[in-house]
Amino acid sequence: MIDLRFEINGRRVDPKNIGDALTAAVMNAATKEINRKVGMCRCPVHGKRPTVVGKGRSADKMTFEVEGCCEELISEVKRRF
């Protein structure tokens, strides 16, 4: 599995601990879809997995950033998105 984090208004949040059921549902759906698309990606050189960070003012206004050890890994994850 990849490392997937969410930040709302600059604060890290966990979908399991969100009080708002709709926000939690959106974040859980995003987690499942991201893992489906890029969950098996690994760096071909180092074997490391990517990190995907969802950031935004709210769950419905998120953008996603990809972090990784090599540009090749980052490019592959972005291609799969």
Secondary structure, 3 states (H helix, E strand, C coil): CCEEEEEECCEEECHHHCCCHHHHHHHHHHHHHHHHHHCCCCCCCCCCCCEEEEEECCHHHEEEEEECCCHHHHHHHHHHC
